[in-house]
Amino acid sequence: MRQVVLDTETTGLDPAQGHRVIEIGCVEIINRKLTKKHFHCYLNPDREIDAAALEVHGISSGFLADKPRFYQIEEEFLEFVRGAELIIHNAPFDIGFLDAELTRSGAKSGQMEDYCSVLDSLVMARQKHPGQRNNLDALCKRYGVDNTQRDLHGALLDAEILADLYLVMTSGQRNLLLKEEDEDTQTSGQQNSVQRSIKARPNLRVLQATKEELDQHANRLDEIAKSSADGALWRILENASDTVN
């Protein structure tokens, strides 16, 4: 299963008022493992950035002056997300902006849903924690995910934080131990010092099951396989993953 965690930064709050995407950050997950493949770019919006937005992300019009327009990176971006399940925190906001960019550039489909499906992690968090704050900072504190470098919003940084959060939120494990992230990363798209990359931020380590737990798991799968005409789905997925790898 291929998933892409995505975040954007924009010139303002509403694409219907002409606001544009100025940064896209994506992180790839395959079979619940971070692959260290990223897509990241800054974009020239050909308009001014609202003061309130500038306070949030700190990306100035001057910095973006020599960056490409969306139509120039569109093909590379769509190829990166094509066929994946996008994981986005407050998905309607980012999808609305990306759809507006696709329409403006004259893309044949004009809609992100023609390229990928979308999972809104904010909706998932609200279902898990009704009545509580569920923004990224609150979730990081709740799940013990390090976000100490998040002094300002940044699309790549927020996508990497959300990737960690999603894996913890859906794993059933809490307060996982952390270790230093491998410096060897594969990055698609532009690199720039303003991206506030999280290379120094600890990476999640999955807690390994004990031999006894693995034996119990195997026994349970045997029981499922015997009682189901289609066999145990978990084993089918494991075999498929081994074949791909």
N, C-alpha and C positions, 0 to 999 in steps of 0.2 A: 504494500500500500504506500503510495507516494503522496506526501502532504507538503504544502509550502506555507510557512508562516509569513504573513505579509503585514507591512505597515507603511503608511504614507505620511508625509508632512505637506502642508498646503499653505496658500497665501491667505486663506480665510476660512470661513465656516460653510459657505454655500456655493456650490458650482453653478447654480442657477443665476447667481449674481456675478458670474464671470470669474470666480476664484479658480485657481489652478493648482495642480500637483507640482511640488518643487523637489520632492525626494521620494524615492521608492526603495524599500529594503525588504529582501526576501531571504528566508532560511529554509533549506530543504531537510525534510525528515522522510526516511524510507524504513518501513517496518518498525516504527517507533525508535529509530536511531538517527541522531543528527549526522548528516553526511559531511558536514563542513563545507558544503557548496552554498554559495551565496549569490544573489543578484543585488547589486546596489548601484544607484545613480542619482545624481542631482540634475535638476531640469531648470532651464530658463523659462519663466512663466510669461514673459513679455508684459508684465504688469507689476505694479507696486504690491508690497506685502503689508497687510494690515498690522498696525502696531501691536494689537493684542496677540496676533499669531507670532510675530517676531519675538515677543517676550517668552512664548512657549518653547520655540525651537531654536531661536538665535541665529537663523539662517538669513543673511541679508541679501538685498537685491544686488549689491555690488559683488558679492561672492558668486552669485548665479549668472552674472553677465556673460561669461564665456562658456557656460554649460549648454549642452544640446537641448533642442526642443523635444517634446514628447514623441512626435512622429519619427524622429531620428533613432530612437531607442525602442520604438514600439514592437518591431518584429522580434528583437532579442528578448524583450520582456515577456511577450506572449508565448514564445517558445519555451521559456523557463517555467511558466506556470501551466502550460498546456497539459490537460488530462489529470491535473493534481486536484486534491481537495485543499482549498485555501482555508487557513485558520486565521481569522481576523478578530481583533477585539473591537466591538462595535462596528460590525461589518457594513451596515448600510452607509455609514459615512465614507469609508474608503472605496467601496464599490460604486457609490454614487459619483465620486470624483473620477474614478478610472473609466466608468462608462461615459462620462462627459468628455474625457480626453479622447476616447476612442471615436466618439461621434464627431468631435471637432476635427480629428485627423482624417476622417473619411474612411475608417476601417470598414471592411465588408460586413462584419457582424455587428459591430457597434456595441456589443454587450459582453461583459466578462463571463456571464453564465454560458455563453457559447464555447468557452474555452475550458472552464473548470467549474467544480461545485464549491460551495462555501459553507464553512462551519463558523458560527459566531460564538467565540469563546466568552463574550460578555453574557450572552443568553445562558450559556452553560454554567457560568459562575453564579448568576442570579438564581438558577434552579438549585444549585448546591448550597448557596448561602443567602436565602431570601431575607430581605430587610437589612442586609449589611452592605458596607461599601465594597464594591467589586472592581474598582479601577486597578491598574497594574501595580501601583505602589502598595495598595491595601492587600492585594493578593500575594505579592512578594513577601510582605510581613507575615501573612497568615500561613504561607506554605514554606517559609524559610528559604526563599530564593534570593540570592544576593542581587541588589540593584543599587549598590553604593555609588556607581559611576553615573547614575541617571540624574545629573544636575539639571540637564535640559532634555527635552524630547528629541529623539533622533530616530529615523525610520529603521535603520539597520540595528541600532542598539535595542530599540523596543521590540523588534521582531525576534531578536535572540533571547531577550528576557521572556517574551511570550512563549517561545518554543520551550524553554525550561519549565515555565509555569504549566503549559499544557501537558507535558509529559508527567509532571508530578501530580496534577489534578486528575489525570486519567489513569494513574498507575495504582492507586489505592495505598500508596506509601506516603508518609509525611516525614518532614525533617530529614531528608536524605543528606548524607555526607557529601561534601564538595571537594573537588580537587582542581588543580590548575588546568586551564584549557590548553590543548595542544596548539602550538604556534603555527603549525603547518596547515594552512587553510587554502581551499580553492575558491577563488572569487571571480564571479562573472559580473561585468559592468565596471563602472569607474571606481577608483580608490581615491580618497581625499582625506586630508587631515581633519577636516571639520566633521567627519562622520562619527566621531567619538566611539570608535570601535571598542569592543569589550574584550580584547585579547588578554587583558590583565584580570578579567573577571573569572571567578572559579566556574568550572563546568560541572554539570551533574554527573554523579556516579551511581549507577544502578546497584542496589543491594543484591548480592547473589544469594540464591536459595541454598539451603543446606542439602546434604545428600538425602536426609530423611524426608525433607519437603519434596525433593525431586522424585523420590520413590513413590510418595503418596500421590503426586501429580500423575505419574505414569500409570499407577494402578487405577486412578479415576478415569483416565483416558481409555484404558482397556475396557472398563465397565461401559463407558459411553459408546465405544466402537461396537461392542457386542449387542447393545440394545438399539442401535440405530442402523437402518439400512444403508445410510449414506456414510457411515463411519464417523469418526471424531473430527470435527472441523478444524480444531487446533492442530492436529497432526497433518491434515491436508495442507494447511497454511505453512507449517514448519517445513514440510517436504518441498513445497513450492519455493520457499525462501532459500533452502539449501541448493535447489537446482539453479536458481538465479545466481547465487553467490559462487 
